[in-house]
C-alpha cells in the first residue's frame, strides 16, 4: 500500500488530501490505501490514479471497521474498493469511479458491479462514474463533473492539498478544489 494503517488498537484516523499515483507497471498489491484492523477511519478527498491500470483503490481487511469513504476520485483503478470478510464500511458515498475493470467492487467474499454495490449494499448512491477531466497535475478542469459533487466534511477537511479553502457547499471530489 502507498498508505498502510495496521493495528487492532488504532482508531479515529483521518486519511485525506492524498494524491496517490502509479507509473508503468508499479502498483500496490494491498490497495493504494490499505487498512488492516483499525476502527473508525475517515478516507476523504483523495485522488487515486492508477497509471498502470492495476490494483485496488482502497482495501479494508482483517477486522477493520466503521470506515467512512467520501469525496474520493478513483481514476482507472480496476477495483475501486475491496472489503474483506470480517471488515465493514460505515459509509461510502459521493465518490467518482472512472475506468473500473470487471471486478469493480468486492465486499465480504463477493464481487459487485457498481450498480449492484449501490442497489444491494446501499453504498455510493450519490457517486458518479464520469471522466473527472484531470490535468497532468491532477487538478479537475473547470468543466469537470467532480466539481460541486462532494459533501461538506467541515474542518480540518475544508482545506485542499494546495491550501485552497473549500466552500460551504459544492465541494469538489478529490484532493483539489
C-alpha positions in Angstrom: 0.0 0.0 0.0 1.1 3.5 -0.6 -0.7 4.4 2.7 -0.9 1.5 5.1 -2.6 1.5 8.5 -2.4 -1.6 10.7 -3.3 -2.3 14.3 -6.2 -3.5 16.4 -5.7 -0.6 18.8 -5.7 2.1 16.2 -8.8 4.2 16.0 -10.1 7.5 14.8 -7.7 8.0 11.9 -8.1 10.5 9.1 -6.7 9.8 5.6 -7.4 12.9 3.5 -6.0 15.1 0.7 -3.7 12.4 -0.7 -2.7 12.2 -4.3 -1.7 8.5 -5.0 -0.5 7.6 -8.4 1.4 4.8 -10.1 3.5 4.8 -13.3 4.4 2.0 -15.6 3.7 -1.4 -14.1 4.1 -0.3 -10.5 1.1 -0.7 -8.2 0.5 -1.6 -4.5 -0.8 -5.2 -4.2 -2.8 -4.4 -1.0 -4.5 -1.3 -2.2 -3.3 2.3 -2.7 -4.8 2.8 0.7 -4.6 -0.3 2.9 -6.5 -0.6 6.2 -5.8 -3.7 8.3 -7.6 -3.8 11.7 -8.1 -0.1 12.5 -11.6 1.1 13.6 -13.1 4.5 12.7 -11.1 5.6 9.7 -12.2 8.5 7.6 -11.0 8.4 4.0 -11.8 11.8 2.5 -11.0 13.8 -0.6 -8.2 11.6 -2.0 -7.3 11.1 -5.7 -6.1 7.7 -6.6 -4.9 7.4 -10.2 -3.6 4.1 -11.5 -1.4 4.7 -14.5 -0.6 1.0 -14.6 -4.3 0.1 -14.7 -3.8 -2.3 -11.9 -4.6 -2.6 -8.2 -7.4 -1.7 -5.8 -8.1 1.8 -4.8 -8.7 1.1 -1.1 -8.5 -2.3 0.6 -10.1 -2.9 4.0 -9.4 -6.2 5.8 -8.8 -8.2 9.0 -11.5 -6.6 11.1 -11.2 -3.0 10.0 -14.5 -1.4 10.9 -16.5 1.8 10.7 -14.6 3.1 7.6 -16.2 6.2 6.1 -15.2 6.9 2.5 -16.4 10.1 0.8 -15.4 12.6 -1.8 -12.7 10.5 -3.4 -11.7 10.0 -7.1 -10.7 6.5 -8.3 -9.2 7.0 -11.7 -8.5 4.0 -13.9 -8.2 1.7 -10.9 -9.5 -1.8 -11.9 -11.2 -2.4 -8.5 -12.4 0.6 -6.6 -12.9 -0.8 -3.1 -12.2 -4.2 -1.6 -13.6 -5.1 1.8 -12.6 -8.4 3.5 -14.8 -11.0 5.2 -14.6 -9.6 8.8 -14.4 -5.9 7.9 -17.1 -3.3 7.3 -17.8 0.2 5.9 -19.8 2.7 7.9 -20.4 4.9 4.9 -19.3 5.1 1.3 -20.7 7.8 -0.9 -20.0 10.8 -3.2 -17.0 9.2 -4.9 -16.1 9.1 -8.5 -15.2 5.8 -10.1 -13.9 6.2 -13.6 -12.4 3.4 -15.7 -13.1 0.5 -13.3 -12.4 -3.0 -14.5 -14.6 -6.1 -14.4 -14.2 -6.8 -10.7 -15.3 -3.3 -9.7 -16.0 -3.7 -6.0 -15.5 -6.5 -3.5 -17.4 -6.9 -0.2 -17.1 -9.8 2.1 -16.2 -12.6 -0.4 -18.3 -11.3 -3.3 -17.6 -9.1 -6.3 -20.1 -6.4 -7.3 -20.6 -4.2 -10.2 -21.1 -0.6 -9.1 -24.8 -0.8 -9.9 -25.1 -3.9 -7.6 -22.9 -2.3 -5.0 -25.4 0.6 -4.9 -28.7 -1.3 -5.0 -27.7 -4.4 -2.9 -25.5 -2.8 -0.2 -26.7 0.8 -0.4 -23.2 2.3 -0.8 -22.3 5.1 -3.2 -25.9 6.1 -4.1 -24.7 9.6 -4.9 -21.5 8.6 -6.6 -20.6 9.0 -10.3 -18.6 7.2 -13.0 -17.7 10.1 -15.2 -14.3 11.1 -16.6 -13.1 13.6 -14.0 -11.2 15.5 -16.7 -8.0 15.8 -14.7 -5.0 17.9 -15.9 -1.5 16.4 -15.9 -1.1 17.6 -12.2 -4.5 16.1 -11.3 -6.5 19.3 -10.9 -10.0 18.9 -12.3 -11.0 21.0 -15.3 -13.5 23.8 -14.8 -16.0 21.6 -16.7 -15.2 18.5 -14.7 -18.3 16.6 -13.3 -16.5 16.1 -10.0 -16.9 19.8 -9.2 -19.7 20.6 -6.7 -20.4 16.8 -6.1 -18.9 16.4 -2.6 -20.2 16.5 1.0 -19.1 19.4 3.2 -17.0 17.5 5.8 -16.0 20.6 7.8 -12.7 21.4 9.5 -10.0 20.1 9.2 -11.0 18.7 5.9 -12.1 22.0 4.4 -8.7 22.9 3.0 -7.5 21.1 -0.1 -4.0 19.8 -0.9 -2.9 23.2 -2.4 -4.2 25.2 0.7 -7.4 26.4 -1.0 -10.4 26.7 1.3 -13.3 24.6 0.2 -16.7 26.4 0.1 -19.5 25.7 2.5 -21.4 24.0 -0.3 -20.2 22.5 -3.6 -17.1 20.6 -2.5 -15.1 19.2 -5.4 -14.2 15.5 -5.2 -10.5 14.6 -4.9 -7.6 16.5 -3.5 -8.1 19.8 -5.3 -11.0 22.2 -5.0 
